[in-house]
């Protein structure tokens, strides 16, 4: 950096320095530390180098393999839910006539973002309650008592109860991303397509979807990262049970590190999740192409 530039912007860089220090100390340093300790037996008191033992233990652990399969189900369904339902809601609201009505519906979908996540989790835990939960109560009213289940307590239903959590799946952030992108589309191009005889489905498939590819990239990678890191709702609703029917790698990592003080093993799982996220991010950026 030349002297003139330093004189002009030096004070600004000095003000940014504390932020960079916090990022290095609280973000980059823990990541580097996790990579190192993934090859050790570390319990906060002593550190013993063990090489690849933690990774061999991880892949040889049947509960981890079950959690990995569960995670594939969670991630695939999370991506599907994050794209299809918010996009459908954004398209329908955009087609509604009248700005006031659009604003009302838009606000209605965004307001749930103000609620703490734990409130929603506890609400759905009560919905699934086998005794007084909404689902079983409705089944009883309809004379379908035989369809009642302990939704979070049975192997056959617990995983899918987690998957159907937060129905109808219109998350605020993906909804806003899609709605904003649809609003920025060229209305002249859309009107020209309609004049040429294009149906609503053709406009959606030939104009809207290609234009939304960058937004799909953002939503997909944010959803994948959130899905791989999420264990709070599983811990609150089922504790990973019954048995390990609903557990996932992030929860196994949490239990290993903070439940059993196996910080080295927990670091190995965390590093593995980081590498999976990195690979999926690169694949997502290369696979989805956009002409806009």
C-alpha positions as CSV (number, residue, x, y, z in Angstrom):
1,X,0.0,0.0,0.0
2,X,1.5,3.3,-1.0
3,X,1.9,6.2,1.4
4,X,-0.8,8.4,-0.1
5,X,-3.4,5.6,0.1
6,X,-2.4,4.8,3.7
7,X,-2.7,8.5,4.7
8,X,-6.2,8.6,3.1
9,X,-7.6,5.3,4.4
10,X,-5.3,4.4,7.3
11,X,-7.7,5.5,10.0
12,X,-10.5,3.4,8.4
13,X,-8.3,0.3,8.5
14,X,-7.4,0.9,12.1
15,X,-11.1,1.0,13.0
16,X,-11.6,-2.3,11.1
17,X,-8.7,-3.9,12.9
18,X,-10.7,-4.9,16.1
19,X,-13.3,-6.6,13.9
20,X,-10.6,-8.6,12.1
21,X,-9.1,-9.6,15.4
22,X,-12.4,-10.9,16.7
23,X,-13.0,-12.8,13.4
24,X,-9.6,-14.4,13.7
25,X,-9.8,-15.2,17.4
26,X,-13.4,-16.4,17.5
27,X,-13.9,-17.9,14.0
28,X,-10.7,-18.9,12.3
29,X,-8.7,-20.0,15.3
30,X,-11.3,-22.4,16.6
31,X,-11.6,-24.0,13.1
32,X,-7.8,-24.5,12.9
33,X,-7.9,-25.9,16.5
34,X,-10.7,-28.3,15.6
35,X,-8.7,-29.6,12.6
36,X,-5.7,-30.2,14.9
37,X,-7.7,-31.8,17.8
38,X,-9.6,-34.1,15.4
39,X,-6.4,-36.1,15.3
40,X,-6.0,-36.2,19.1
41,X,-7.5,-37.6,22.2
42,X,-8.4,-34.3,23.9
43,X,-10.3,-33.9,27.1
44,X,-9.4,-30.3,27.9
45,X,-6.8,-31.6,30.4
46,X,-4.4,-33.4,28.2
47,X,-3.8,-33.9,24.5
48,X,-2.6,-37.2,23.0
49,X,-1.9,-37.5,19.3
50,X,-3.9,-40.5,17.9
51,X,-3.8,-39.9,14.1
52,X,-6.8,-41.1,12.2
53,X,-8.3,-43.1,15.1
54,X,-11.2,-40.7,15.7
55,X,-12.2,-40.9,12.1
56,X,-12.0,-44.7,12.1
57,X,-14.1,-44.8,15.3
58,X,-16.6,-42.4,13.6
59,X,-17.1,-44.5,10.5
60,X,-17.2,-47.7,12.5
61,X,-19.9,-46.5,14.9
62,X,-23.3,-47.9,14.0
63,X,-25.1,-44.9,15.6
64,X,-23.1,-42.5,13.5
65,X,-24.0,-44.5,10.3
66,X,-27.7,-44.3,11.4
67,X,-27.3,-40.6,12.0
68,X,-25.7,-40.1,8.6
69,X,-28.6,-41.8,6.9
70,X,-31.0,-39.7,8.9
71,X,-29.1,-36.6,7.9
72,X,-29.5,-37.5,4.2
73,X,-33.2,-37.7,4.7
74,X,-33.3,-34.4,6.7
75,X,-31.1,-32.6,4.1
76,X,-33.0,-33.7,1.0
77,X,-36.4,-33.0,2.5
78,X,-35.2,-29.6,3.9
79,X,-34.0,-28.5,0.5
80,X,-37.2,-29.6,-1.1
81,X,-39.3,-27.8,1.5
82,X,-37.1,-24.6,1.3
83,X,-37.6,-24.4,-2.5
84,X,-41.0,-25.7,-3.4
85,X,-43.3,-24.2,-0.7
86,X,-41.7,-20.7,-0.4
87,X,-41.5,-20.4,-4.1
88,X,-45.2,-21.4,-4.5
89,X,-46.2,-18.9,-1.9
90,X,-44.2,-16.1,-3.5
91,X,-45.7,-16.8,-6.9
92,X,-49.2,-16.9,-5.6
93,X,-48.8,-13.7,-3.7
94,X,-47.2,-11.9,-6.7
95,X,-50.3,-12.8,-8.8
96,X,-52.7,-11.3,-6.2
97,X,-54.2,-8.0,-7.4
98,X,-53.8,-5.0,-5.2
99,X,-50.7,-3.8,-3.3
100,X,-52.5,-3.8,0.1
101,X,-53.5,-7.4,-0.2
102,X,-50.0,-8.4,-1.3
103,X,-48.5,-6.5,1.7
104,X,-50.9,-8.2,4.1
105,X,-50.0,-11.7,2.9
106,X,-46.3,-10.9,2.7
107,X,-46.4,-9.6,6.3
108,X,-48.3,-12.7,7.4
109,X,-45.5,-15.0,6.2
110,X,-42.7,-12.9,7.6
111,X,-44.1,-12.3,11.1
112,X,-43.2,-15.9,12.3
113,X,-39.6,-15.0,11.8
114,X,-39.9,-12.8,14.9
115,X,-40.6,-15.8,17.1
116,X,-37.7,-17.5,18.9
117,X,-37.0,-20.9,17.3
118,X,-37.5,-22.7,20.6
119,X,-41.1,-21.5,20.8
120,X,-41.9,-23.1,17.4
121,X,-40.2,-26.3,18.5
122,X,-42.1,-26.6,21.8
123,X,-45.3,-25.8,19.9
124,X,-44.8,-28.7,17.6
125,X,-43.7,-30.9,20.4
126,X,-47.2,-30.3,21.9
127,X,-48.9,-30.9,18.6
128,X,-47.2,-34.4,18.5
129,X,-48.1,-35.1,22.1
130,X,-49.6,-38.6,22.3
131,X,-52.2,-37.7,24.9
132,X,-53.3,-34.1,24.4
133,X,-51.6,-33.3,21.0
134,X,-53.6,-31.7,18.2
135,X,-53.0,-34.5,15.7
136,X,-54.3,-37.3,18.0
137,X,-57.2,-35.2,19.2
138,X,-58.3,-34.5,15.6
139,X,-58.0,-38.2,14.8
140,X,-60.2,-39.0,17.8
141,X,-62.8,-36.5,16.7
142,X,-62.9,-38.1,13.3
143,X,-63.3,-41.6,14.8
144,X,-59.8,-42.7,13.7
145,X,-58.3,-43.5,17.1
146,X,-56.5,-46.5,15.6
147,X,-54.4,-44.1,13.6
148,X,-53.1,-42.4,16.7
149,X,-49.5,-42.7,17.6
150,X,-46.8,-41.6,20.0
151,X,-45.5,-39.7,17.0
152,X,-42.1,-38.8,18.6
153,X,-41.8,-42.0,20.5
154,X,-42.1,-44.7,17.9
155,X,-39.3,-45.8,15.5
156,X,-41.7,-45.9,12.5
157,X,-43.0,-42.3,13.0
158,X,-40.4,-40.3,14.9
159,X,-38.1,-39.5,11.9
160,X,-41.0,-38.4,9.7
161,X,-42.5,-36.4,12.5
162,X,-39.2,-34.4,12.6
163,X,-39.4,-34.0,8.8
164,X,-43.0,-32.7,8.9
165,X,-42.1,-30.2,11.6
166,X,-43.1,-26.6,10.8
167,X,-45.7,-27.5,8.1
168,X,-46.5,-25.8,5.7
169,X,-42.7,-25.2,5.4
170,X,-42.9,-21.5,4.2
171,X,-39.7,-20.2,5.8
172,X,-39.4,-16.5,5.9
173,X,-36.0,-16.1,4.4
174,X,-36.4,-18.3,1.3
175,X,-39.8,-16.7,0.8
176,X,-38.4,-13.2,0.8
177,X,-35.5,-14.2,-1.5
178,X,-37.9,-15.6,-4.1
179,X,-40.5,-12.8,-3.8
180,X,-37.9,-10.1,-4.2
181,X,-36.4,-11.8,-7.3
182,X,-39.9,-12.3,-8.9
183,X,-40.6,-8.6,-8.3
184,X,-37.4,-7.6,-10.1
185,X,-38.2,-9.6,-13.3
186,X,-38.8,-7.8,-16.5
187,X,-42.5,-7.3,-16.7
188,X,-42.2,-6.3,-20.4
189,X,-40.7,-9.7,-21.2
190,X,-43.5,-11.5,-19.4
191,X,-46.2,-9.4,-21.0
192,X,-44.6,-10.1,-24.4
193,X,-44.7,-13.8,-23.7
194,X,-48.4,-13.6,-22.8
195,X,-49.2,-11.7,-25.9
196,X,-47.5,-14.4,-27.9
197,X,-49.9,-16.9,-26.3
198,X,-47.8,-18.3,-23.5
199,X,-49.8,-19.9,-20.7
200,X,-49.2,-19.1,-17.0
201,X,-47.3,-22.4,-16.6
202,X,-45.1,-21.6,-19.7
203,X,-44.2,-18.2,-18.3
204,X,-43.3,-19.8,-15.0
205,X,-41.2,-22.6,-16.6
206,X,-39.5,-20.6,-19.4
207,X,-39.0,-17.2,-17.7
208,X,-39.4,-17.4,-13.9
209,X,-37.4,-20.6,-13.2
210,X,-34.3,-19.7,-15.3
211,X,-34.3,-16.2,-13.8
212,X,-34.4,-17.7,-10.3
213,X,-31.4,-19.9,-10.6
214,X,-29.1,-17.6,-8.6
215,X,-31.7,-17.5,-5.8
216,X,-31.9,-21.3,-6.0
217,X,-28.2,-21.5,-5.4
218,X,-28.4,-19.3,-2.3
219,X,-31.4,-21.0,-0.8
220,X,-30.0,-24.5,-1.5
221,X,-26.6,-23.9,0.1
222,X,-28.0,-22.0,3.1
223,X,-30.5,-24.8,3.7
224,X,-27.8,-27.5,3.4
225,X,-25.6,-25.6,5.9
226,X,-28.5,-25.1,8.3
227,X,-29.6,-28.8,8.0
228,X,-26.2,-30.2,8.6
229,X,-25.6,-28.0,11.6
230,X,-29.1,-28.3,13.2
231,X,-29.7,-30.5,16.1
232,X,-31.6,-28.3,18.5
233,X,-35.1,-29.3,17.4
234,X,-34.0,-33.0,17.5
235,X,-32.5,-32.6,21.0
236,X,-35.7,-30.9,22.3
237,X,-38.3,-33.0,20.6
238,X,-36.8,-36.5,20.8
239,X,-33.3,-36.4,22.2
240,X,-32.3,-38.4,19.2
241,X,-34.6,-41.2,20.1
242,X,-36.2,-43.5,20.3
243,X,-32.8,-45.1,20.5
244,X,-31.0,-43.4,17.7
245,X,-34.0,-43.3,15.3
246,X,-33.8,-39.5,14.9
247,X,-30.2,-38.6,15.7
248,X,-27.9,-36.9,13.3
249,X,-24.1,-36.3,13.1
250,X,-24.4,-32.8,14.7
251,X,-26.1,-34.2,17.7
252,X,-23.6,-37.0,18.0
253,X,-20.9,-34.4,17.9
254,X,-22.6,-32.4,20.6
255,X,-23.1,-35.4,22.9
256,X,-19.5,-36.6,22.4
257,X,-17.9,-33.3,23.2
258,X,-20.2,-31.9,25.9
259,X,-21.8,-35.1,27.2
260,X,-18.8,-37.4,27.3
261,X,-15.9,-34.9,27.2
262,X,-14.6,-36.6,24.0
263,X,-13.5,-33.3,22.4
264,X,-11.2,-35.0,19.9
265,X,-13.9,-37.3,18.6
266,X,-16.4,-34.4,18.5
267,X,-13.8,-32.3,16.6
268,X,-13.4,-35.2,14.1
269,X,-17.2,-35.2,13.4
270,X,-17.2,-31.4,13.1
271,X,-14.3,-31.5,10.6
272,X,-16.2,-34.1,8.6
273,X,-19.3,-31.9,8.5
274,X,-17.2,-29.0,7.4
275,X,-15.7,-30.9,4.5
276,X,-19.2,-32.2,3.5
277,X,-20.5,-28.6,3.5
278,X,-17.5,-27.4,1.5
279,X,-17.9,-30.2,-1.2
280,X,-21.7,-29.6,-1.5
281,X,-21.2,-25.8,-1.7
282,X,-18.7,-26.2,-4.6
283,X,-21.0,-28.7,-6.3
284,X,-23.9,-26.4,-6.0
285,X,-22.0,-23.5,-7.4
286,X,-20.8,-25.5,-10.4
287,X,-24.0,-27.5,-11.1
288,X,-26.5,-24.7,-11.2
289,X,-25.8,-22.5,-14.2
290,X,-27.5,-19.2,-14.9
291,X,-27.8,-17.2,-18.1
292,X,-28.9,-14.1,-16.3
